[in-house]
Amino acid sequence: MRITILGNNSAIPACGRHPTAQIVEIREQLLLVDCGEGTQMQMQRYGIRTRRIHHIFISHLHGDHYFGLIGLLTSMGLLGRTEPVHLYAPPKLEDIINIQLNAAATVLPYELRFIPIEDDDSKMLINTPYITVQCFPTEHRIPCHGFVFESKKGGRVLLPEACKTYEIPAAYYARLKEGADYMQKNGELVKNEWVTSDPPPPQKYAYCADTLFTESFLSHIAGADIMYHESTYLNDLAQRARERFHSTALEAAQLAQKAGVKRLLLGHFSSKYEDLSVFEQEARSIFPATEITQEGMSFEV
Amino acid sequence: MRITILGNNSAIPACGRHPTAQIVEIREQLLLVDCGEGTQMQMQRYGIRTRRIHHIFISHLHGDHYFGLIGLLTSMGLLGRTEPVHLYAPPKLEDIINIQLNAAATVLPYELRFIPIEDDDSKMLINTPYITVQCFPTEHRIPCHGFVFESKKGGRVLLPEACKTYEIPAAYYARLKEGADYMQKNGELVKNEWVTSDPPPPQKYAYCADTLFTESFLSHIAGADIMYHESTYLNDLAQRARERFHSTALEAAQLAQKAGVKRLLLGHFSSKYEDLSVFEQEARSIFPATEITQEGMSFEV
């Protein structure tokens, strides 16, 4: 699993920083999480191909989290896309997209499958043999959701050369992945561990979107390998953060502690801060495994 | 009058080029003409302060001409603007803005004065003692308008030092601007040309927006000091240009000739072209006073 940052700023673009957008790469799928203005240009800059995106998640309808979506969807159409796009978002976004497509007399050449996330939804959005994605409500000025991305523990991983050496037929591969040994025609046993390796461990990434400091969604994010949490302000502005339904770097670190996550990523910085290293310092004072997100950075789980 | 290019690309952002947006500076006012995605970031990059913008003109509702508007308007609000913004645009844009403001529970702290431009409108939008702005319909796939910006011939320009030398009272300055001489108390005549200089000549900029090659709006753009015309394609794709209601560089040059304009600016280049110099070459073959627009360039009338 890998998280790539396309934008890390809150509200107004500033100091050369773009509004929120991230790519979550999980089992070779690219998932787009939020889509602030300029996201399609940022994808070009960092070599993310739009045709690899099949699922888009929008946390809430403040513009710094979705104003780049209509441009991205339109460009996908102009590029001749035919594969569907699944869009998980607050219900009103469907009207916002349609009114703009209609005004341009545009019919997308691909299917836009809209999956509404209602105000208090806490539900499974994707559940395949390899991954799950769930949403949970955060506490913000308007309805807002975080997302938990998990890769499942898969089957054992085949070692192609070894399978060939023991002349194991492809039809038997599914059983090997389940851990079975193989009996050769000459009666000799091929032990499973000779032809497979351990499956990759399950991984968990929790994206906490915009929220004030709260433990209300602790159960959803507990034990994550990486947790992304907003830190719009430093803690000397904790009062302002509360008033605006945002958090501070210290609060994010407190939640990371309580949730027992392994690493904390900070983002959604207010435009008033030019130097971001102070966010890292503040959070590390109580949660050392903290990193600030910067555009173009990738974080491997 | 000065035109500054913030974006010059058509449809999809590509080759590091942004979609259409321009600043027209005229008698110390900054007017924003079209507002593709990323315009607010481009304004930051090129040092254009949003608070100096009071009038915004949107040619039509294809996204590459307005997807950056909602972000700009929202940012103006977040920056605490209180002065009104005048928005001249197709009627549907008002709904598109309102649905997005409502979804975010946002109330702008300034007045957004919406001035609708109906499909076939050809009318005066601004008429002050110093400038006029008129719109005219172009021929595009959806209703689209060009704009003509003109500075009026003002009064004669006072020479402050000379006025002081001859002790002319400030109350008489308005008459000086009209060209009157001044009689001193001692009976000696001060000739107008001793204390004023010639007024700046009136100037005309024609922005032809998106359009197929047509002479239908020739009367509006005739004699312009500078004409901006789209050239989405080169002339070997004239057929494709027609089908998509766009123009070629050669067609833009032909119109410049017929309209008797002094200079031609080309823009709105298709993403398929990385090298733009060929557009200039093609147009200059019949209209030598042609320049291509590039982001960050300013053109003085």
Boltz contact constraints between the chains, C-beta under 6 A:
constraints:
  - contact:
      token1: [A, 11]
      token2: [B, 78]
      max_distance: 6.0
  - contact:
      token1: [A, 12]
      token2: [B, 75]
      max_distance: 6.0
  - contact:
      token1: [A, 12]
      token2: [B, 78]
      max_distance: 6.0
  - contact:
      token1: [A, 13]
      token2: [B, 41]
      max_distance: 6.0
  - contact:
      token1: [A, 37]
      token2: [B, 71]
      max_distance: 6.0
  - contact:
      token1: [A, 38]
      token2: [B, 38]
      max_distance: 6.0
  - contact:
      token1: [A, 41]
      token2: [B, 13]
      max_distance: 6.0
  - contact:
      token1: [A, 61]
      token2: [B, 103]
      max_distance: 6.0
  - contact:
      token1: [A, 61]
      token2: [B, 104]
      max_distance: 6.0
  - contact:
      token1: [A, 62]
      token2: [B, 104]
      max_distance: 6.0
  - contact:
      token1: [A, 63]
      token2: [B, 71]
      max_distance: 6.0
  - contact:
      token1: [A, 63]
      token2: [B, 74]
      max_distance: 6.0
  - contact:
      token1: [A, 67]
      token2: [B, 70]
      max_distance: 6.0
  - contact:
      token1: [A, 67]
      token2: [B, 71]
      max_distance: 6.0
  - contact:
      token1: [A, 70]
      token2: [B, 67]
      max_distance: 6.0
  - contact:
      token1: [A, 71]
      token2: [B, 37]
      max_distance: 6.0
  - contact:
      token1: [A, 71]
      token2: [B, 63]
      max_distance: 6.0
  - contact:
      token1: [A, 71]
      token2: [B, 67]
      max_distance: 6.0
  - contact:
      token1: [A, 74]
      token2: [B, 63]
      max_distance: 6.0
  - contact:
      token1: [A, 75]
      token2: [B, 12]
      max_distance: 6.0
  - contact:
      token1: [A, 78]
      token2: [B, 11]
      max_distance: 6.0
  - contact:
      token1: [A, 78]
      token2: [B, 12]
      max_distance: 6.0
  - contact:
      token1: [A, 92]
      token2: [B, 103]
      max_distance: 6.0
  - contact:
      token1: [A, 96]
      token2: [B, 99]
      max_distance: 6.0
  - contact:
      token1: [A, 96]
      token2: [B, 100]
      max_distance: 6.0
  - contact:
      token1: [A, 99]
      token2: [B, 96]
      max_distance: 6.0
  - contact:
      token1: [A, 100]
      token2: [B, 96]
      max_distance: 6.0
  - contact:
      token1: [A, 103]
      token2: [B, 61]
      max_distance: 6.0
  - contact:
      token1: [A, 103]
      token2: [B, 92]
      max_distance: 6.0
  - contact:
      token1: [A, 104]
      token2: [B, 61]
      max_distance: 6.0
  - contact:
      token1: [A, 104]
      token2: [B, 62]
      max_distance: 6.0
  - contact:
      token1: [A, 105]
      token2: [B, 142]
      max_distance: 6.0
  - contact:
      token1: [A, 142]
      token2: [B, 105]
      max_distance: 6.0
